[in-house]
């Protein structure tokens, strides 16, 4: 928490798909703002990278790019 009462998330790790908030930051935020616990099991379930699904997601993104961008094959 910063001196002004706001919440500042530390730099978060970047994954292949997006940025992921740190567990300690979420746990503190839930406790201080919502007066609720945020368990590690919940965090792991929500932010797990499902490697088995990743190739399909990458394929869908590539198809979307190819449909929507001129000269997309040159970009990819």
C-alpha positions in Angstrom: 0.0 0.0 0.0 1.4 3.4 -0.8 1.3 6.4 1.6 -1.8 7.9 0.1 -4.0 4.9 0.9 -4.1 3.5 -2.6 -2.9 0.1 -3.7 0.1 -0.3 -5.9 0.7 -3.7 -7.5 4.4 -4.6 -7.8 5.7 -5.5 -11.2 3.9 -8.7 -12.2 5.4 -11.6 -14.1 4.7 -11.8 -17.8 3.7 -15.2 -19.1 3.2 -16.4 -22.7 -0.3 -15.1 -22.6 -0.5 -12.1 -20.3 0.7 -10.6 -17.1 -0.2 -12.4 -13.8 -0.7 -10.6 -10.5 1.4 -11.9 -7.6 -0.4 -14.0 -5.0 0.8 -11.8 -2.0 -0.6 -8.7 -3.7 -4.0 -10.2 -4.3 -4.1 -11.8 -0.8 -3.4 -8.4 0.8 -5.9 -6.6 -1.5 -8.7 -9.1 -0.7 -8.0 -8.9 3.0 -7.7 -5.1 3.2 -10.4 -4.0 0.8 -13.0 -6.9 0.8 -12.2 -8.3 4.3 -12.0 -11.7 2.7 -9.3 -14.4 2.5 -7.8 -15.2 -0.9 -6.4 -18.7 -0.7 -3.4 -20.0 -2.6 -5.5 -22.8 -4.1 -8.0 -20.3 -5.6 -5.0 -18.3 -7.0 -3.5 -21.4 -8.6 -6.8 -22.4 -10.1 -7.5 -19.0 -11.6 -4.0 -18.2 -12.9 -2.8 -21.6 -14.0 -1.4 -21.8 -17.5 -3.1 -24.7 -19.1 -0.4 -25.9 -21.5 -2.6 -28.4 -23.1 -4.9 -25.7 -24.4 -2.2 -23.3 -25.4 -1.6 -24.6 -29.0 -5.3 -24.2 -29.8 -5.4 -20.7 -28.4 -2.3 -19.7 -30.4 -4.0 -21.2 -33.5 -7.2 -19.2 -32.9 -5.2 -15.9 -32.4 -3.3 -16.5 -35.7 -6.5 -17.2 -37.6 -8.0 -14.0 -36.2 -5.0 -12.1 -37.3 -5.0 -13.6 -40.7 -8.7 -12.7 -41.2 -8.4 -9.2 -39.9 -5.0 -7.8 -41.0 -3.9 -7.1 -44.5 -0.5 -8.7 -45.2 -0.8 -10.7 -42.0 1.2 -13.6 -43.4 4.2 -11.2 -43.7 3.7 -10.1 -40.1 3.5 -13.7 -38.8 
